[in-house]
Amino acid sequence: MRVVLNLTEPYAHKGYRLFVDNWYTSVTLFLELERRDILACGRKFLPKEIVYQQNEQVKRLKRGDSLFRQSGNLVCCIWKDKKPVHLLSTIPEGLEIGQVEGRLRSEGRQRLLNSQN
């Protein structure tokens, strides 16, 4: 966390956005960056206090389904592909729910996935 904060110091309070991989995605870091007016977004396997995998809502997710949690400006999204994909963000834009189209392989054949979540 300290490394990211040191590297982003020259960009504080200028409205920048930071996109990071799972190694640098954490609730503590994102909240500190937001305090410095740097919004952040990253994908990660998040702590179980945020997305507890044994939670019934998480367990019931089918491929293409999603689940959201929000605390202030911090948003956590779980989207189910083959495995759950977690996204953590303090960037407010693009949070509306829309339609996703993709292809799934089912029993050796492809079928169209049309998911409205």
Sine and cosine of phi, psi and omega as CSV:
sin_phi,cos_phi,sin_psi,cos_psi,sin_omega,cos_omega
0.00,0.00,-0.67,0.74,-0.03,-1.00
-0.87,0.50,-0.62,0.78,0.00,-1.00
-0.88,0.47,-0.73,0.68,-0.02,-1.00
-0.89,0.45,-0.68,0.73,0.00,-1.00
-0.90,0.44,-0.64,0.77,0.05,-1.00
-0.91,0.41,-0.67,0.74,-0.02,-1.00
-0.93,0.37,-0.51,0.86,-0.03,-1.00
-1.00,-0.04,-0.04,1.00,-0.03,-1.00
-0.78,0.62,-0.70,0.71,0.00,-1.00
-0.91,0.42,-0.28,0.96,-0.06,-1.00
-0.98,-0.20,0.00,1.00,-0.03,-1.00
-0.89,0.45,0.60,-0.80,0.08,-1.00
0.88,0.48,0.49,0.87,0.05,-1.00
-0.85,-0.53,0.06,1.00,0.08,-1.00
0.98,0.18,0.40,0.92,0.00,-1.00
-0.97,0.25,0.31,-0.95,0.08,-1.00
-0.85,-0.52,0.66,-0.75,-0.05,-1.00
-0.87,-0.50,0.79,-0.61,0.06,-1.00
-0.92,-0.39,0.82,-0.58,-0.11,-0.99
-0.78,-0.63,0.29,-0.96,0.08,-1.00
-1.00,0.04,-0.07,-1.00,-0.11,-0.99
-0.90,0.43,-0.42,0.91,-0.02,-1.00
-0.90,0.43,-0.53,0.85,-0.07,-1.00
-0.95,-0.31,0.19,0.98,-0.01,-1.00
-1.00,-0.04,0.90,-0.44,0.09,-1.00
-0.45,-0.89,0.49,-0.87,0.01,-1.00
-0.87,0.49,-0.74,0.68,-0.03,-1.00
-0.86,0.51,-0.73,0.68,0.00,-1.00
-0.90,0.44,-0.72,0.70,-0.04,-1.00
-0.90,0.44,-0.61,0.79,0.03,-1.00
-0.93,0.37,-0.62,0.78,0.04,-1.00
-0.93,0.38,-0.66,0.75,0.06,-1.00
-0.89,0.46,-0.65,0.76,0.03,-1.00
-0.88,0.47,-0.63,0.78,0.05,-1.00
-0.87,0.49,-0.48,0.88,0.02,-1.00
-1.00,-0.06,0.22,0.98,0.03,-1.00
0.91,0.42,0.56,0.83,0.14,-0.99
-0.87,-0.49,0.91,-0.42,0.00,-1.00
-1.00,0.08,0.49,-0.87,-0.11,-0.99
-0.66,-0.75,0.42,-0.91,0.04,-1.00
-0.55,-0.84,0.68,-0.74,0.01,-1.00
-0.32,-0.95,0.37,-0.93,0.02,-1.00
-0.97,-0.26,0.64,-0.77,-0.07,-1.00
-0.26,-0.97,0.33,-0.94,0.27,-0.96
-1.00,0.07,0.97,-0.23,-0.17,-0.98
-0.99,0.15,0.33,-0.95,0.02,-1.00
-0.84,0.54,0.55,-0.84,-0.08,-1.00
-0.91,0.42,-0.34,0.94,0.07,-1.00
-0.93,0.37,-0.30,0.95,0.05,-1.00
-1.00,-0.09,-0.75,0.66,-0.06,-1.00
-0.76,-0.65,0.94,0.34,-0.02,-1.00
-0.89,0.46,0.91,-0.41,-0.11,-0.99
-0.89,0.46,-0.41,0.91,0.00,-1.00
-1.00,0.05,-0.08,1.00,0.07,-1.00
-0.85,0.52,0.70,-0.72,-0.06,-1.00
-0.85,0.52,-0.63,0.78,0.02,-1.00
-0.89,0.46,-0.65,0.76,0.01,-1.00
-0.94,0.33,-0.67,0.74,-0.02,-1.00
-0.90,0.43,-0.53,0.85,-0.05,-1.00
-0.99,0.14,-0.14,0.99,-0.03,-1.00
-0.88,0.48,0.75,-0.67,0.09,-1.00
-0.98,-0.19,0.29,-0.96,-0.01,-1.00
-0.82,0.57,0.80,-0.60,-0.04,-1.00
0.99,-0.12,-0.25,0.97,0.02,-1.00
-0.99,0.16,0.37,-0.93,0.03,-1.00
-0.63,-0.77,0.31,-0.95,-0.02,-1.00
-0.60,-0.80,0.68,-0.73,-0.05,-1.00
-0.87,-0.50,0.55,-0.84,0.16,-0.99
-0.71,-0.70,0.59,-0.81,-0.01,-1.00
-0.63,-0.78,0.64,-0.77,0.11,-0.99
-0.67,-0.74,0.96,-0.28,-0.09,-1.00
0.90,0.45,-0.80,-0.60,0.03,-1.00
-1.00,-0.01,-0.06,1.00,-0.02,-1.00
-1.00,0.06,0.84,-0.54,-0.03,-1.00
-0.87,-0.49,0.71,-0.71,0.09,-1.00
-0.88,-0.47,0.76,-0.64,0.02,-1.00
-0.83,-0.56,0.70,-0.71,0.14,-0.99
-0.91,-0.40,0.82,-0.57,0.06,-1.00
-0.86,-0.51,0.76,-0.65,-0.07,-1.00
-1.00,-0.05,0.90,-0.44,0.18,-0.98
-0.95,-0.30,-0.72,-0.70,0.14,-0.99
-0.89,0.46,-0.64,0.77,0.09,-1.00
-0.82,-0.57,0.32,-0.95,0.05,-1.00
-0.91,0.42,0.68,-0.73,0.08,-1.00
-0.93,-0.37,0.80,-0.60,-0.06,-1.00
-0.95,-0.32,0.66,-0.75,0.02,-1.00
-0.77,-0.64,0.73,-0.68,0.04,-1.00
-0.87,-0.50,0.72,-0.70,-0.08,-1.00
-0.45,-0.89,0.56,-0.83,0.20,-0.98
-0.91,-0.40,0.12,0.99,0.02,-1.00
-1.00,0.07,0.89,-0.46,-0.14,-0.99
-0.97,0.24,-0.36,0.93,-0.06,-1.00
-0.97,0.23,0.43,-0.90,0.10,-0.99
0.97,0.26,0.38,0.93,-0.03,-1.00
-1.00,-0.09,0.09,1.00,0.03,-1.00
-0.97,0.26,0.48,-0.88,-0.06,-1.00
-1.00,-0.01,0.74,-0.67,-0.05,-1.00
-0.72,-0.69,-0.27,-0.96,-0.05,-1.00
-0.98,-0.20,0.67,-0.75,0.00,-1.00
-0.87,-0.50,0.72,-0.69,0.09,-1.00
-0.87,-0.50,0.67,-0.74,0.01,-1.00
-0.37,-0.93,-0.02,-1.00,0.01,-1.00
-0.88,-0.48,0.70,-0.72,0.07,-1.00
-0.91,-0.42,0.56,-0.83,0.12,-0.99
-0.99,-0.11,0.82,-0.57,0.00,-1.00
-0.75,-0.66,0.90,-0.43,0.01,-1.00
0.79,0.61,0.70,0.71,0.07,-1.00
0.99,0.13,-0.13,0.99,0.02,-1.00
-0.91,-0.41,0.41,-0.91,0.07,-1.00
-1.00,-0.07,0.61,-0.79,0.15,-0.99
-0.71,-0.71,0.44,-0.90,-0.09,-1.00
-0.99,0.14,0.76,-0.66,0.08,-1.00
-0.99,-0.13,0.86,-0.52,0.03,-1.00
-0.81,-0.58,0.98,-0.20,-0.14,-0.99
-0.90,-0.44,0.81,-0.58,0.08,-1.00
-0.92,-0.38,0.96,-0.28,-0.04,-1.00
-0.86,-0.52,0.00,0.00,0.00,0.00
